[in-house]
Amino acid sequence: MNSNKNNKDEEFGDIFDIVDDALDTLEYTDEELNRYFLSGHLPSIVSEEEEEEEEEIMDDDVVIVETMQQEKKEEEEEEEQQDVVLSQKFSQLSTHTEDEQKSDATLKRRRSSVASSSPDVHIKKTKTIIDDDDELGDDSTVEPNQIPTYLLMTNREFLHMAQTITKAISSIHINDIQQLAILMHQIATVQIDRYMMKVYLHSVQGTLKEPNYTPIEINRSVWPIQVQSLMLTHHKSTTSMEIHTEEEQTTCEQLLHQHLQDMKEKIQDYEQQLNVKKQTLNDFTSNAEEMIQSYVQMYGIKQLKRKRDLKVALINYHYDSELLKRQYLHEQPNEYQIEIAKTISDTKRELEKARRELLELKYRVFYNKPSHSLDSIQVSIPKVDNNNDQRSIDKYKKIIHRNKLDVMATKILEAETKFYQCSTIFDNELSTMWRNHRELVKNKGMPTKLTDIVDQRLKIMSDRWRDIYIYRIQCFSLTSYYNDIDPMLERIGFSSSLIIDTSHQLIPEQLKLLSRGPTYVPPCQLSISSLNQSTDDIIKKQYASLKHQLNNVFSKYHVNIALSMEIQQKINDTFTNLFSIPIPSNIQQRGLHEKHLVQSIRFAFNKQNLILRRTADNKNTFYLGNRKEFEAKAKDYLMRSHDYTVFLTKYKCNELKEMIESMNELLMRLKTNKSITDNVYHRLLIDASKVKLPYLYFLPDVSKDNEISMMPIITSESSATWKIGKYLNDLLRPFVNKILQPTTFRDEPDFIQKLHQYVHIDKRLRATTLFCTLQISNYYALDLHQRMIDTVGCFLQDNLLSNKLEQLTIQTIKNLLHIYLYYNIFYYKNQIYKMAKGSPTTMALSETLSTIYLYKDQIFFTWNNSNEKELCRFLQTLQDKDSPIQFQQRIASTVRFLNVHIDNLKGELSTRIYHQAMMQKYSLPYVVGHSKQAHSDWFRSALIRAVCCSSSVDNFHLERVTLELTCLTNGYSLQFVETQVEHFFGYFHAHEMRYSKDPTMYDTFRKNWFSYMTMQYELTDKLHQFNDKGQLIQLNYRYEHGPRCEFNEQFHRLWSHYFHQHPTLSKEKTKVLLTTKQQHSLNTLLAEEKPTNLIQ
C-alpha cells in the first residue's frame, strides 16, 4: 500500500505555477528591473526551433503505458463503487419536500448520502474560509453525527485510499474503513477543541502570556468573544462587558474546566469505540491503520489545525490589544485622545481589510478558484458524444473564462478604489494627529506613552489581518477547497490556454498541465535526466554552450590563447560556484511528477489519435484536435494552394546535391564577374554536409468564428538558402528601415505619437475626418518571384543615389535574390516541394521583402474628404492595378488598427487598447528561450503600450488590471506581478498613480512614457547598428535554477575588466548580450511539429 499519490496532490496542488527562484535574489531588485527600461530590444523570431534530444524526451514510455493502464483499471473499479452509492443518492433526493426539489432542479445540485451500513450520520459541508467579521464566533470544529465531505463514499481520494486497503485485505469492507476514519477524525477534532478551550481558559485567567515589566497594574483577564458567547448560552452571564465580577470570573473558569473534562471523556469514549472496531477486524494491520490515519490527517485534520492555529493567533492578538487598551485608559487620556485613538484604529482596520480583500481577489485568479458569486455566469455543462458538440462546449467555456475574468477585473478595480480611499483616509487621520501635536493645538497633544501604545495596537492590527489573509490564501491552494460543492457540478475556472476541438479521454490533471500553454517549461528537466550524474557533470552540461560560444568569439577576434583560457577559467569557476546548489527536493519531486505526466499525455495522444499544436496567432495557447481531421485539412490546403509546387515526389539525394551545386555555381559566376568579393563568396558558399532540409508543418488559425483554418510554417535555419537570406537581410534591412521610417509605425506607442502629432500639433483632425485601415491577407505570398525581384530592384533604383548599396550593385542584389527565392524547398509527407510565391515566414528577409513590396501588412491613413464613396473607388482602383494584393478595408470614424481602438468623437480623438472578440484576451504571447524572462519583458512593454494607447485614465487602469490577471491566470506569482507593476509606476516616481484616477496626474504620467519611448527607440536603433556592423555578440547558457542575475552581473564585470581597453571588444566598440535558455517547453515535448521521418 502506497500513499504517495495523496502526498503528491497536497504538495503540488496541480496548479503548475511558474516558481519564483528564492536563490535568484537579484531578480526583483531595482537595478535588475531597470535593465529593461535602459536597453534597446531586438525583435524576436517565435518560429525558432528548440534543440531537443529525442532520447531524453521519449524515455520511460513503457513504464507510462503500464501506469496508465493501471490507473484506468482503478478508475473503472472506482466507478463500480460509485454505482453502489447512487441508489442512496436517489433515496436521499426522494425525501425532499416539493419546494426543495424545485430548488435543486434550479440549481442543478445534488446532495449525497453514505452507505446504509455506516453510522447514523449526516453530510457535513465544511466552511473552508473563515469569516473574520464575526471574529471566528463559530468555534466548533466537529458536530455529532456528521461526516466531513472528505470521508464520503463519493469522494474520489477517499475511494482510492479505501480500495488500496481492500485490495490488500479482502476481508475488510469499505464501510469498515469509513467508520474507522470517522472515529479517527472525531478524536482529532475533539482534541483540537480541547486545545482551544485551554487557550480560552488561559486568557480568562490572565495567564495567556507572561506579563511584561510595566510600572502600572492592570487587570490581565480577558474574555474572548467565544467565552462571552458560551457564558450567555449557559445563562451564566447576562452581559458582554469587558470587566466582570469575581463571581462571574469564578463561574466562567468552572465552566471552562467542566468543558475540558467533558471533552477528555469524549476523547476516551471515541478511542474505546475505535479500539473495539479494530478488534472486530481480524486481518486489520498497522500499515492499514497508518494509511487511514495519514489520509485523515492530510485531508481533514491538517486544515483544522491550520484553522486552530489561526484562532490561537487571533486570541493572542485580541489579548494583547485589550491589555494595551487598558494601559491607554490608565494614562487618563482626554476626550480628544480617546477619540483620535479610536478613529485611527477604525480607519486602520478598514485599510487592512481593504488590502486583504484586494489581494485575495488576485490570489483567487492565481489559484484558479473563482468565488461562488461567479457561478451565476455559467449553467451546468452537458456531456458530449461527438467533435461538433465538443467544439461548441469548448467555445462556451472560453466565453465563461473570459466573462469571469472580466468580472474579476471590475471587482479588482472596485477593490483598488476602496483600498485607495481607505489608505487616504487613514494617512489623513494619522497626519492630522501628528500635525495637531507638532503645532501644539490646545488639548490635542499626544504624549509619547500614548503614541507608543497607538503604534503597538496598529502593528497588532496589521499582524492580525496578515495572518487571516495568509490562512485564506492557504485555503485557496488546497485541492479540497470546493469540497462543499457537489462533484457532479462542473465548475469553470479562469485558466483558458487550451482550445479543445475534439472528443478525448484525457484526465483533469493532464488538461490542467496543457492549459499552461506551449511556453510552459516543466522544472528540473536537466537534473532529472542526469540523476545518475554528479553535480559537476550537470554544471558542465549547462555551461557547455556558453563555453563553445566564447571559444568562437575569442577565435574570431584573435584573443591571445593564454588570455582566453584565463577568462574561460574565471567564468567557468564563477558559473560553478554559483550554480552548484542542489535543487530543493520538493521542486525536484514536482519535476519528476510532471515528467511522468508529460509522458502519459504523449501516450494518450498516440492511443486516442490526438494532435496538439500551438495556435497560429503566436499566443501561449494550445489547440487539441483529431489528428486525422487536422492532417486532412493540411492536405486540402496544399492541394488548393498555388504557392507551392512539387519538386521531387521521392527523396533523391543526388538531385538535392545537384541543386546545391547549381546554387554554388551561380555564386561562382558572380565571383568570377567580380560582382561579389572573395570574402562574400566564401561567406555565402553552401556546404552540403551542413545543410538541413526544411520541413513544413501547420498551425491552426482560430481567429475566425466556427472555423479552424491552416497556417503553413516552413523552417529555414541551416537550409540551403539560409546564408544568402541572412546576408541579404543584413544588407537591405537597415536601408529599407531608413527610407520607410517616416511612413512606418514601429509599434502602437509610435503610432499613437504620430497620431497625436496629426491631431494636436498639426490640428488636422476634423469632425468629419474618416479613418481607413487596410489589412493585407496574403502578405508573405504576394506574387511570383520574378515580380518580387523586379519590385525590389525598382525600390532600390528610386531611393539609391547610385546603382550600388554598399559594395553590391542593384543587379547583383537581384541575382542573389533570384538564387534565394528560386531555391527555397521543403519536405512534407514524403514529397519535396518548391516555393512558387513568397518566402518562408521564418526567415527575417521575408519581412524585409514584404515591407518593400507593400510597406506593411496593415496600413492606416486619414481621409478629410467626407465623400466615402470616392475613397472606395480609389481603393478599388488600387486593388485592380495590383491584382495579387488581397486586402480587407474599413472606413469609418471608428476603426481598429494594430491593437488600438480609435474614435473620432466629433473632432476629439479617443484611443484605447483593442481586444479581438475571437482572440484569447487573457493569453500571454508564445515565446522561446527563457519563458519567464521573455514574459517579464512583454509584461513591461504591455504596460507601456497600455498607458500610451489609453487616452482616458479609466481605460488605462482597466487594461493594466487585465494584464495583471493575464500573468496570474497563466501561473505567474503575485510577487512577479506586483513587483513589476510597482516598479513601472515608480520609474517616474508616480507611485500614487497606481490607484489614482486624477486626469491631470495621468496626462503627466502618460507624457513621461511617450518621452521614454523616444529614448528607447534610440537605444534600439543603436543596438541594430551594433548588429548591422557585426559588433553585437549574443551569448546564452542553459538555465534551470540558481542566482542567474548574479552570474550575469559577474560575467559582465569580468568581461569589462579584461576587455575595457581592447580595440574591438571594449564596451564602446562591441555590445555583449548574455541571455538564458531553459530546457524543453511543452510545445517541444508534446507538439511534435518536426516529422518523425525527417530527411536530412
N, C-alpha and C positions, 0 to 999 in steps of 0.2 A: 504493500500500500504506500502511495506516494502523495504527499500534499503539496508538491512543488507548484502545481497549477494554481492553487489558491494563493500561494505566496506571490506568484508572478502577477496575478490580477491586482493585488493590493499594491505591489511595488511600482508597476509600470502604468497602471490605470488606462492603458490603451489610448492615450491622447497623442502620443508620438510628437511631443513638443520638441522645439529646437533648443537644446540645452545651452544655457549661458555657462561658459567655462570659468570656474572660480579661479583657475590658475592664470588666466589671461587678465591679470589685474589692471593693465593699462587700457583695456578695450574701451571703457567708458569715461576716460579722462578727457578734459577739455582739449589737451594737446593732440590726442589721437582723433577726436571728433572734428577738430579744426582742419585736419589734413584734407578732408573732402572739400571744404569751402575754400581752401587756399591752393587748390590744384586744378589743372586742366584735365579734361577727360576725353579719351579716345572712344569712338563708337565701338560697341561690342558686336560680334557676329554670333547670333544664337545658334546658328547651324553647325558650329564647330562640333566635332565628334569627341567624345570622351574616349581615352585609351582604355581598353579593357582586356583583361586576361581571362579567356574563356574557362581555363581550368579552375580559376578561383571562383568564378560565378556559378559554374554548373555542378560543383561537387555536392555530395550528400543527397542527390535526388532520390536514390533508392531508399534511404532512411526516411525521407519525407513521404514517399509513396506508402510505406508501411504505417507511418504515423497517421497519415490522412485516412487510410482505410480503417485503422483502429478507432480514430475519432468518429468516423462515420458510423461504425458499429455501435459505439457508445451512445451516439445521438439517437439511433433507432431504438435502443433499449430505453433511453430516457423518454422517448415519445410514447412507447408502450406503457411506461409507468404513469405518464401524464394522462393517458386514456383512462386509467383506473380512477383517477380523481375527477374526471369530467362529470361523471354521474352525480358526484357530490355537489359540483357547481350548480347543476340544474336543480338539484334538490334545494339548495340554498336560495336560488332565484325564485322557486315556486312559493316560498314562504313570504315573499314581499307583498306588501299591500299594492293595490292597483296604482295608487299615486307614485309609489316607489318604482314600480315597473315602468311607468311613463317617464319618470325622471331618468331611469337607467337607459331607456331607449334613446332619449335625447342626448345624453352624454356619451352613449356607447361605451359604458364602462361596466365591467362585470366583477362582482365580489366573489372571492374564493373561500372555500372551506377546506377542512382536512379530513383525513380518513376517519371512519366511524370508530375505529379501534383506538384512536388517540384519546387523551384525557378530555374531559368536558371543558373545552376552551373556546375562545373567540379570537378572530384575527385582530392583531394589534397593528394599527398604522402608525408607525413611529414618526414623531415630529423631528425631522433631522436638524432644522435650523432653529437656533434659539431666538426667541422673541425678546430682545433686550429691553423693550419698552416696559414690559411687566416685571422687570428685574428678576427674571427666571422664577416667577412665582410657582410654576408647576414643578414641584420638587420630586415628584415620584418618578422613579426610573423603571418601575415594574408594577404591574397591576395583576391581581389574582385572575386566574382563568383566562389569560390572553396569550396568544402565540405571536411572537415577533415575526415579521414577514420573511426574515432570512432563514427561518426554520420551517416554512410552509412546504408542503409537498409540491407546490407549483414553482418553487424557487430552483432554478437550473443548477446553481452551485451546490445547493443542499442535496439535490438528487445525485449529482456527480460524486460527492463525498460519500453519501449513503450507499450508493451502488458499488463503489470501490470496496466498501466493507462487506457487503452482502455477497460479492463475488468471492471474497476470500473466506468468508464464514457463512456457508449456505443456510445454517440453522437459524440465523438471525434475520428477522423481518425488518423492513424499512421503518415500520411503525415503532418497533422497539428502539431503533436509533433515534427517531424523533423524540420519543419520551425521555430518553437519556439526555439528549441535547437540551430539551426544555428544562429539565431539572438542573443541569449544569448552569444554564442561563439564569434560572431563578436564584440559585445560590449566589452567583456572582453579582447579580443586581441588588440583592438584599445587602450583601457585603458593601457595595458601593453606597447604598442608602445609609447604612450604619456609619460608614466613614464620614459622610456628610453630617450626620447627626452629632458626631463627636466635634466636628468643626463648629457647628452651631452652639454646642454646649460651651466650648472654649470662648467663643465670642460673648456669650451671655455672662460667663464667669469673669470676663475681663482678662483672660489668660491666653488669648489668641496669639499675642506677640509679647516678647519681653519689653518692658517699659524702657523707653529712652530716658536718659537723665534730663530732667526738667525741674526748675525751681518751683513749679506750681503743681498742685494736686488736683486732678480731675477724676471723675468717675469713668472707669475704663470698661464698664459693662455696656455692651452694645447688642441690642436685639435685632438680628437680621429680619428682614420683612417676612421671610418664611416662618420664623419663630413667632412673630406677631400674629400671622395668619393662623398658625397652629393653636396659639392660646385662645384666639377668638373662636375658633372652631370647637374647642373643648369647653367654651364658656368659662375659661379661667381668667379672662380679662375682658373688659368692656371698652378698652381704649387702645389706640395705637401710638400713644405718646412716647417720646424718646426717654423720658425719665419715669421710672417705675418704683413702686413702694417695695419695702423689704419683703412684705408678704407676697407680692406678685413675683418678686425675684426668686424667692424660695419655691413657690409653686411652679414657676417656669422650669427651674433646674430639676425639680422632682419629675415633672412631666417628661423632660428630655431623657432623664435616667431611665424612666419607665419604658420609653420608646426604644432605647438602646437594649434593654433587657428583652423586650418583645422580639426585636429583630434577631438577637442572638438565638433565641429559642426557635424562631422561624428558620434560621440557617441550619440549626441542628436537625429540625424536622425534615427539611429538604435533603440534607445529607443522608439521613436514615432512609428516606424513600429511594435515593439514588443507590445506596448500598444494597437494599432489598432487590431493586430492579436488576442490578448487575448479577446478583446471586442467582436470579431465576434464569439467566442466560448462561447455559453450561459452557459454551465454547467461546465466550467473550474473553478477549485478550487485552493485555495492557497496551499493545500497539493500537488496537481499535479504539480504546478509551482515549489514548493520546491524540488520535486523529480527530475524534469528535470534539475533544477539549480545544484543540488548536483551531478547528473551524469556528467554534463558538466564540473563542477569544478574537479571532481575526475579523469575523463578520458581524459580531454583536457587541461583545464586551469592550473591545478596543475603542469603538466610537463612544460608548457610555462612559468610559474612563476619561476620554477627551472632554466630554461634557462635564464630568465631575471636576476635572482639573480646572476648567474654566470657572465653574461655580465657586470653587475654593478661592481662586484668584479674585473673583468679584467680591466675595465675602471679605477678603483681606483689604481690598480697595475701599469697600464701604466702611470697614472698621477704622482704617487709617483716616479716612475723610471725616468720619464722625468725631474722632478724637481731636483732629485739627480744628474742626468747627467749634468744639467746646473750648479749646485753647484760645481761639479767636475771641469768643464771647467773654472769656475770663479776663481779657485785657480791657474790658468795658469800653468797646467802641461806641462812637456816637451814631446817630441815625444815618448820616451820610455814609460812614464807614461800613455800616451793616448793609446798606442798600447797594453800595458800589461793589462790595464783595459778592453779593447775591447776583447782581447784574452781570458781572464778569464771569461768574460760574455758569450762569444760564446761557450766556452767549457762547462760551467755550464749549458747553455741552452740545449746543446746536451745531457749532462748527465741526466738532469731531464726528458727530452723527452724519452731517452732510458729506464730510470727507469719506467716511466709510461707505455710505450709500453710492457715491460716485465710483470708488474703486471696485466695489462689489459688482456693479453693473459690468465693468470691463472684465472682471475675472469670470463672470458668467459666460462671456463670449469666449475667453481663452479656454475654459474647461468644457465648452460646448454644452452648457446647462441653462437653457432658457427658462425663465420663470413661468409658473403655471398661468399667469395672466396672458401670456402669448399664445396659449393653446387655442384661443378663440379664432386665431388666424387660420387654423387648419381644421379639417374634418378627418375622420378616420379614412385610411387608405385601403382599398380592397386588394386582395391578392390578384396576380395577373398570370395568364397562361401563355401569352404569345408576345413576340417582339413589339408589335404595334402598341399593345397595351402598355408594355414596359416603357416605351418612349413617352407615352402620354403621362404615365405616372412620374417618370423622371423629370419631365418638363414641369409638372405640377409641383414636385418637391423643390425644384430650383426657384420657382416663384415664391414658395413658402420660405425658403432660405433667405432670399433677398428681402422679402417683406418683413421677416422677423428682424433682420439686421437693420433695415430702415427704421423700424420702430425703436430698436435699441439705440440707434444714432440719435433719434429725437429725445429719448429718455435721458441719454447721457448729456445732451446739450442742456436739458432742463436741470439735471443734477449739477452740471457745471455752474449754471446761473445761480442755483441755490447755494452752492458752496462759495461762490464768489461773493454773494450777498452776505452770507454768514461770516466770511472772513473779513469783509469790510466792516461789518457791524462790530465784531469782536476787537479788531485793531483800533477802531474809533473809540470804543469804550475804554480800552486799556490806555491809549494815548491821552484821552481826556483825564483819566485818573492821575497820570504822571504829570500832565500839564498843570492841573489844579495844585498838585503837590509842589511843583517847582515854582509856581507863581504865588505861592503862599496864600491861596484863596482861603478866606476865613472858614473854619470848621471843616475844611476839605483836605487837610493834610493826612498823610499815611505814614505812621511810624514804621521803622524797619521791621519790628516784630510782626506787625500786621501784613506788610508786603511779603515777608518771608513765608508766612502761613498761606497767603493767597497763592504764591508761586508753587508751594508744595501741593496744594489742592489741584491746581491746574495740571501739574505733572501727573498726579494720580489719575485725573480725568483722562488725560491723553493715553496713559498706560492702560487704563480700563478699556477704553474704546479700541485700542490697538489689539488687545487680547481677544475681545469679542470678534473683531474683524478677522484676525488670524484663524480663529475657530471656524467661522463661517466659510472662509476660503478653503480650509482643510475639508470641510464637508462637501464642497463642490468637487473636490478631486476624488471622492470616494466613488467606486463603481456602483455602490448600493444607494446612491443619492436619491434615486427615484423609486425606492422600494415600496413607497406608499402608493405608487401608480400601478394599475393593473398591467401586467406584462403584455396582455393582448392588445393594448392601445399603443400603436407605434407613435413615438414622439419624434418630431423632426427638429433637429438642432440648427446650428449655424453653419457648419462646415459644408462646402459645396464644390470642391475642386475635382469632382468626378462626374462625368456625363455618362449615363448608362443607356445604351441603345439596343439592348438585347436581354433576353431572359438568362439567368445564371443561377448557380448554386454556391456562390461564394458566401462564406460565413461573415458575420458582422465585423469581426476583428480584421479580416482581410480587407474589407471595404473601407474601414477606418484608415488603414495604412495607405491605401490607394487614394483616399481623399486628401492626403497631404500633397499630392501632385507630383509631377515629374522631377521637380528640382530637389525634393526631399532626399537627404543623404543619411541612410542608416548609420548609427555611430559605430566606431571601433572596427571597421572592416579590415583594415590592415593588421591590427593587433590580433584579431580573431583568426585571420588566415595564417598568422605566424605564431600560433600558441606554442609550438614546439621550438621556437627560436628564442634566443636571448634578446634582452633589451637593446644591446649593442647592434645586433643584426637588424632589428626593426628600424633603429635610428639610421643605419646605413641605407636601408631601402628608401626612407623618407628623404634623405639628403642626396641620394644618387643623382636625381635630375638636376638639382642645383649645382652639384659638383661638375657634371658634364657641361652645363651651360657656361659656368665660369671658365672651364678649360678652353672652351671655344672662344670666349671673349678675350682671354689672355693671349691666345694664339693669334687671333685676328689683329689685335693691337700691339703684338710683338712685345709683350711684357716679359721682362727678364725671368728665366726659368726659376732661378733661386727665389726671386721675389714672389712669383706666382705661387710657388709651393708654400712659402711662408704665409701668404694671405689665405690660401686654401686651408692650411692647418689652423690658423686663427679662427676662421669662420666655422670650420668643422668642430673645433673644440667648443666654441660658443653654442653651436647648434646642439651638440651632445649634452653639454652641461644643462641647458635649459629644457630640453625635451626628454631627457632620461628620467621621466617621472611616471610612476605606474598609474594607469588609468583606474579611477575608483571602481571598486568591484560591482557596485550597483549599475554603473553605466556599461561596464563590460558585459554583465548579465543581460542587460537590456539589448545590447548589440547582438549578442548570441541569439536571443529570442527573436529579434527582428530578422536576422539572417535566416532562421528556420521558417519564419513566416513568409519571407520573400520566396523561398524555395517551394513552400506549399502553394503559393499563388501561381508560380510558374507551372507546377504540376497540374493545378486546377485549370489553367488556361489550355494546356495541351489536351486534357481529358474532355473539357467542355467545348473545345474548338472556339476559344475566345481570342480576340485580338485587342491589344492595348496600344494606344498612340497618344502622344501629346497633341493638343489642338493646334490648328494652323494659325491661330491668332497670336501665337507666341505668348500665351498666358500659362500660368502654372496650373494647368488643367489637363486631366486625363480624359480620354474617350475610350469607353469599353464597348466593343461591338462583336458581332458574329464574324468570325474570320472568313467564312465562305462568302457572305454578303459583301464584306469590305473588299475582298480581292476581286469580286465580280464588278464592283463599281470602278475599281482601279483599272481593270482590263477594259471596261467600256470607255473609260476616259482616254486610254491610249489609242483605242480603235477610232474614236471620234476626232482626236486631236490632229491638227496639221502642223504642229510644232516639232514633231519628231519623225524620222524615217528609219526603217530597218537597215542597219549597216551590215550585220552578219547574222544569219539565222543560227549558226553554231559557232562556238568559240574556236577560233583558229589562231594559234599563237603566231604563226608565220606572217599572217596578214596584218596583225597588230604591230608586229615588229617592222613590217614594211611601211606602215603608216608613220611610225616614229622616225624611221629612216627618211621618209619623204619630208617630214617636218624639218629634220636636221639639214637635209639637202637645200631646202628653201632658205634656212638661216645661213648656210654656207654661201649661197648666191648673194645674199645681202652683204655678207662679209667681203666676198670677192669684189663686189661692186663698190666696196667701201661705204656702203650705206650705214653699216654699223661697225664699230671698232672691234678689235680682237677681244677686248675686255668684255664688251656687251655680248659678243658671240659666245664666249665661254660661259658667261653668266646664264645665257638662255639655252645652251646646248642640253638636249634631253638625254638622260641616262636611262635606257630601257629597263635596267635591272632595279631602278629605284621608283619606277612609275607604278602607281596603284590605279587599277581600272575603276573609275567612278561607278557608283550604282544608284539606282533610282528607288525611292520609297515615297509613300504618300501619307499626308497628314489630313485629318478630317477638318473641313471647314464648317463650323457650326454657327456661322453668323446669320444665316437665313432661317426663318421660322419654318418648322416642319420639313427641313431638307438638310441632308448631310451630303456635301459635295467633296470632291477630292482636290487637294493641292499637291502638285508634284515637287519633290525636293531631290536635287541631284548633287551628290557630294562632289567636291572639287579638289580638296587638298591632296597634293602629290600626284595629281593627274598629269597627263601629257602636256596640257596647256597651262598648268599651274604657274610655272616660272614666267612664261610670256605674259599671262594675265596680270601677275603681280607687278612685273616691270612696267607694263603699260599703265596700270593704275597709279603707280608711284609717279609716273611721268605726267599723266593727264590730270589727275585729281586736283593738285594744287592750282594749276592754271584754270581749270574749269570753275573751281570754287571762287577764285579771284574775279573772274569775268561775271559770274552769275550772282555773286554775293548781294548786290543791291536789290535784286528782284527775287531772292530766295530767302525763305524763313528757315532759320536753324531749328527752331522748336517753338512751342507755344508761347513762352515768355517773349521771344524775339518777335513773333507775330503780333502779340498784344502791344509791344513797344512801338512797332511800326504803325499799327492801327491808331494808337494814341497820337502819334505824330500827325497822322492824317486828320484826326478829329480835333485835337486840342491845339496843335501848333499851326497846322495849315488851314484849319477852320473850314474843311471841305465837306463835312457831313451835313446833309440837309434832311428835312423831314421826309422828303420823297426819295432819298437815296436807297437804291436796291443793292443787296449783296448777291454775288454769284459765286458758286463753287462748282468745280468740275472734278470728278473722281475718275481717273483712268483705270479701267478694269483689266486691261491686258498690258500692263506696264513693262513687264520683263520679257514679253514675247511679242514685241510690236510688229516686227517686219522681217522680211528676208534679209539675210546677212549683207548682201551687196548694197542694199539701200541704207542699212545702218552705217556701213563703211563710208558711203558717199556723204551721208549726213554729217558724220564726224569730220570728214575732210572739209566740207563747206564751213562748218563751225570754226575750224582752225584757220581757214583762209580769211574768214570775216574778222577774226579777232587777233591774229598774229601780225606783227609789224613786218615780219619777213616770212619766208616759207619754211622756217625751222622753229621747232620747240626744243630748246636746249641743243643737243647735238644731232637730233634727228630731223630730217625733212618731213613734210606732211605726207609725201608719197611713201616714205619708209614706215611711218606710223600706220598708214593704211595697209601696207603689205604685212606688217606684224599683226594687225587686226584681222586680216584675212586668214593668217595661219591660226590665230586664236579661235575665231568664230567657226571656221570650217572643219576644225578637228576636235570639236567637243563631242565626245562619245560617252556612252554609259551602258551599264549592264542591267537587265531586268528579265527575270524569268527565262533564263536560258537563251536569251537573244541580246544582241548588242545593237544599240540604236545610235543615230547621229542627230544632233540638234539642227533643225531646219530654220528655226527662228530664234531670236533672242540669245540669252546666255544664262548659265547656271546662277540661280539667285544666291548661292553660297559663295560666289566669287565677288570680291569687293568691286572689281571692274564693272560688273553688271550695273551697279548703282550709278557709277560714273557715266557709263554709256547711255543709260536711260535718262539721266539728267540732261545730257547734251541733246538727246533726241526730243525730249518733251519737257525739259526743265525739271518737273517733279510729277509724281503720280497724283498729287492733289493741287489744284490751282484755285486761287481766290482773287477776285477783283471787285471793285465797286462800279456802279452804273448810275450816273447822275441824270441821265436822260430817263424820264419817268416812263417812256414807252417800252414796256417789257417785250412786246411783240417784235420790235426792231432788234432787240438783243437776241431773241431766239432765232431770228433769221440769220443774224451774224454767226451764231454758233453752229447752225446747220450748215452754212457755207464752209465753215472751218472743217467740219467733220466730212463733208463731201470732198473737200480738197485733199485731206489726209485720210483716205478711206481706211487704212489699217487701224486707226485710232478708234477705240471704243470707250466712250465715257458717259457718265451719268451727270446730269446738270441739275442744279437747284437755284432758282431765282426768287428771292423774297426779301422782306425786311427782317426776317428771322432765319438764320441758317446755322449749320454746324460745319466747322472747319477744323481739321486736325482733331483735337479733343476739346474744342471750345464751342460753347453755345453763344451766338452773337445776336443781339437785338438792337434794332434801330427804333427807339421809342420816341417817335416824333422829333427826331433830331438829337436825342440823348442816347449815348452808347451804353449798353449794358452787356456785360460778359460774365460767364461762369463756366466751370468745368462741365463737360457733357459726357454722359454715360449712355452708350447704346443699349436699347432695350434687350437685344438678344445676346449681348456680351456679358460676361461674368463681372459684375460691378465690384465685387469684393475679392478679386483674384490678384495675386502677385504676378509679375512677369516671369516668363521662363528664362532662366539664366544658366550658365555653365561656369565651371571653375570652383569658386568658393561661394556657395549659395548665400550664406548669411551675410558675407561682406557685400556681395552684389545687391542683395535686397536692402541692406542698410543704405547703400548709395542711392538706390532707387527711391527709398522712403524719403530721404532728404531732398532729392530732386523733385519728388512729387509734392512735397510741402511747399517748395519754392514755386512750382508750377501753380499750385492752388492759390497762393497769395497773389501772384502776378495775373492770373486769369480771372479772379473773382473781383468784380467791381464793387460788390457790397460785402460788408463785414460778416453778415449772417450767412451768405453763401460760402464765404471762406471757412468759417468755423464748421459748417456742415460738411464740407469737403475734408477738412482736417480730421474730424471725428471718423469720417468714412475711411480715411487712410489708416487711422489707428486701429479700427476694427478689422481692416483688411489684414494687417500684420497679426493681430491677436487670433483671428479665426484660422490663420494659417500656421499657428503654433509658435509664434514668436512671443517671448515673455513680456510681461508688463514692464519689467525693468528695461528691456530693449526699447520698447515704445516710449515710455516716459522720459528716459534719459535723452533720447534723440529729439523729442518734442521740446523738452525744456531747453536743450542746447540751441535748438532752432530759434526759439524766442529770445534766448539770452545772447545770441550772437550780436544783436544790435541793442542789447540791454533793454529789451522790451518785455520783461517777464510778465508785466501786468496785462499785456495784450493776449496772454494765454486764455483769459476768461472775459476780458473786456469787450464791449460792443460799441465803444466810442468811435464814431466815424472819422473824427479828426485824427485821433491817435492811429487809426487803421490806415488812413491815407499816408501818414508819415512813415509808418512801418512798411507799407507797400512800395513807396518811393525808394526806401533803402534797399529793398530787394531788387528793384529794377536796376539801380546803380551797381549792385553787386553782380548781377548777371552780365552787365557790360564788362566788368573786370574779369569774370570767369571766361567769357568769350575770348578775351585777350590771352588768358592763360592757356586756353585750349588751342588757340592759333599757334602760340609759341611751342606747345607740345607737338603739334602737327609739323611745325617747321623742323624741330629736332628729328622727328620721324622721317620726314622727306629727305633730310640731309644724311640719313644713316647714323644719326647721333643719339638715337634712342635705344637703350639696352633694356629689354624686358626679360626679367628672370622670375622663376617661380619654384616652389618646393611643395611636396606633399605634406598635408597637414591634417591631423586628427584632433589633438587636444594639446594644451600647454600654453606657455606665455608667448603667443605669436607676436603680439605688438612689441614686447620687449626684445625679441630676437631681431625683428625688422629694424628697430631703433639702433641696436648694437651693430647690425650689419652696415647700415648707412654711416655710422660713426667710424667703423673700421675702413670702409671704402674711402671716406673723406680723409682719414688720416694718411692712407697710403697714396692717394692719387690727387691730393689738393694742388699739387704743382705739376701734374702730368700734362703733357702737351695736348692729349686728346681725351683723356678720361677724367679730367677735373670737372668740378661742378658746373663751371661756366661753359665747358665745351660739350659735355655729354649729360644726358638725363637718364638716370637709372630708376626703373620701376621694379619693385620686388613685390610679388603677389603670392598667394597660396592657392593650391588646388586640393580639393577634397577627393575622397575616393568616389566610388560609383554612386550616381544618383539613381533614383527609382526608374528614371527613363532608360538608363543604360542597363540596369538589372532586369527590367521587365518588358520594355517596349519591343526589343528585337527588331530594330529598324534595319540593321545590317543583315543581308541574306546569309543563311547558314551555309549555302554552297557558293560563296563568293569566289569569283575567278580572280586570280592575281597573276 
